[in-house]
């Protein structure tokens, strides 16, 4: 595979594990070693999932994102953050959702991907939340690209794109 093809590859993983430094996380080290120029990492985008699934704090989740992004960027990768369950999390706690977006922006991600992981959000909800997040992003040339990732559990993914 030549360099042009390799630049198109996106290595996919997740943020570092809690209570671990990104530089010591084997999964993140594999993303760097993959040779890809881009990495997409999944991060918890809902405070409920942070506390119940990861069994950690809101602050630790933000630090997991920040540390992972900074490690990958320092290794020369463009970083996408896929905020899993973001739309449900936004409806539960808008303040925490804003902190997630700020952490991504401050860490220097190239893309923020808002996820409707359960695939049940209606187009009106997806549109309103996405518009709200987009309007809150700084209007700088270095601002990340905003995307959506809609699952199709309820047959709504095409309507939500």
C-alpha positions as CSV (number, residue, x, y, z in Angstrom):
1,X,0.0,0.0,0.0
2,X,1.4,3.4,-1.1
3,X,1.5,6.6,1.0
4,X,-1.6,8.0,-0.8
5,X,-3.7,5.0,0.2
6,X,-2.4,5.0,3.7
7,X,-3.4,8.7,4.3
8,X,-7.0,7.7,3.6
9,X,-7.1,5.1,6.4
10,X,-8.7,5.9,9.7
11,X,-7.7,3.8,12.6
12,X,-10.6,3.2,15.0
13,X,-10.4,2.8,18.8
14,X,-11.5,4.4,22.0
15,X,-10.2,6.8,24.7
16,X,-7.6,5.5,27.1
17,X,-8.8,3.4,30.0
18,X,-9.6,5.1,33.3
19,X,-6.7,5.3,35.7
20,X,-4.2,4.9,32.9
21,X,-2.2,7.5,31.0
22,X,-2.7,7.6,27.3
23,X,1.0,7.0,26.5
24,X,0.7,3.7,28.5
25,X,-2.6,2.5,27.0
26,X,-1.8,-0.4,24.6
27,X,-4.9,0.3,22.5
28,X,-3.8,3.9,21.8
29,X,-0.3,2.7,21.1
30,X,-1.8,0.3,18.5
31,X,-3.6,3.3,16.8
32,X,-0.2,5.1,16.5
33,X,1.6,2.0,15.3
34,X,-1.1,1.4,12.6
35,X,0.5,3.8,10.2
36,X,-2.8,5.6,9.7
37,X,-2.7,9.4,9.5
38,X,-6.2,9.6,11.2
39,X,-7.6,8.1,14.3
40,X,-11.2,8.0,15.4
41,X,-11.7,7.4,19.1
42,X,-15.0,6.6,20.7
43,X,-15.7,8.5,23.9
44,X,-18.7,8.4,26.3
45,X,-21.0,11.3,25.4
46,X,-23.6,10.7,28.1
47,X,-22.9,11.3,31.8
48,X,-25.2,8.3,32.6
49,X,-22.8,6.0,30.6
50,X,-19.8,7.6,32.2
51,X,-21.0,6.8,35.7
52,X,-22.8,3.5,35.0
53,X,-20.7,1.9,32.3
54,X,-17.3,3.3,32.9
55,X,-17.8,3.6,36.6
56,X,-15.9,6.8,36.7
57,X,-16.5,10.5,37.2
58,X,-17.5,13.2,34.8
59,X,-14.1,14.9,35.3
60,X,-12.2,11.6,34.6
61,X,-14.1,11.1,31.4
62,X,-13.1,14.6,30.2
63,X,-9.5,13.9,31.1
64,X,-9.6,10.6,29.3
65,X,-10.7,12.5,26.2
66,X,-8.2,15.3,26.6
67,X,-5.2,12.9,27.4
68,X,-6.1,10.6,24.5
69,X,-6.5,13.3,21.9
70,X,-3.3,15.1,23.0
71,X,-1.3,11.8,22.9
72,X,-2.6,10.9,19.4
73,X,-2.0,14.4,18.1
74,X,1.5,14.5,19.5
75,X,2.1,11.3,17.6
76,X,1.2,13.0,14.4
77,X,-2.4,11.8,13.9
78,X,-5.5,13.8,13.0
79,X,-8.1,13.0,15.6
80,X,-11.8,12.4,15.3
81,X,-13.8,12.0,18.5
82,X,-17.0,10.0,18.2
83,X,-19.2,11.0,21.2
84,X,-21.2,7.9,21.8
85,X,-24.8,8.4,23.1
86,X,-24.4,12.2,22.7
87,X,-28.0,13.0,21.8
88,X,-29.4,11.1,24.7
89,X,-26.7,12.6,27.0
90,X,-27.5,16.1,25.7
91,X,-31.2,15.7,26.6
92,X,-30.2,14.5,30.1
93,X,-27.5,17.1,30.9
94,X,-26.8,20.0,28.5
95,X,-24.1,21.4,30.7
96,X,-22.0,18.2,30.6
97,X,-22.5,18.0,26.9
98,X,-21.1,21.5,26.6
99,X,-18.1,20.4,28.6
100,X,-17.5,17.5,26.3
101,X,-17.6,19.7,23.2
102,X,-15.2,22.3,24.9
103,X,-12.8,19.5,25.9
104,X,-12.7,18.3,22.3
105,X,-12.2,21.8,20.9
106,X,-9.5,22.7,23.5
107,X,-7.7,19.4,22.8
108,X,-7.5,20.2,19.1
109,X,-9.6,17.5,17.5
110,X,-10.1,17.8,13.8
111,X,-13.6,16.3,13.8
112,X,-16.3,16.0,16.5
113,X,-18.9,13.3,15.7
114,X,-22.2,13.5,17.6
115,X,-23.8,10.0,17.9
116,X,-27.3,8.8,18.1
117,X,-26.1,5.5,19.3
118,X,-29.6,4.1,20.2
119,X,-30.9,5.1,16.8
120,X,-34.2,6.4,18.1
121,X,-33.9,10.2,18.0
122,X,-36.3,12.0,15.8
123,X,-35.0,14.3,13.0
124,X,-36.4,17.4,14.8
125,X,-34.3,16.5,17.9
126,X,-31.1,15.7,15.9
127,X,-31.5,19.0,14.0
128,X,-32.1,21.1,17.1
129,X,-29.2,19.6,19.1
130,X,-26.8,19.6,16.2
131,X,-27.6,23.3,15.4
132,X,-27.1,24.2,19.0
133,X,-23.7,22.6,19.2
134,X,-22.6,24.0,15.9
135,X,-23.6,27.6,16.9
136,X,-21.6,27.2,20.1
137,X,-18.4,26.2,18.3
138,X,-15.8,29.0,17.9
139,X,-15.9,30.5,14.4
140,X,-12.2,30.0,13.8
141,X,-10.5,28.4,10.8
142,X,-9.1,25.9,13.3
143,X,-12.5,24.8,14.5
144,X,-13.3,21.1,14.2
145,X,-15.6,19.8,11.6
146,X,-18.9,18.7,13.1
147,X,-20.5,15.4,12.0
148,X,-23.3,13.1,13.0
149,X,-23.3,9.3,13.3
150,X,-26.8,7.9,13.4
151,X,-27.6,4.3,14.1
152,X,-30.7,2.8,12.4
153,X,-32.4,0.9,15.2
154,X,-35.7,2.6,14.6
155,X,-35.3,3.2,10.9
156,X,-34.4,6.9,11.3
157,X,-30.8,7.1,10.2
158,X,-31.5,8.3,6.7
159,X,-34.0,10.9,7.9
160,X,-31.5,12.1,10.5
161,X,-28.5,12.7,8.1
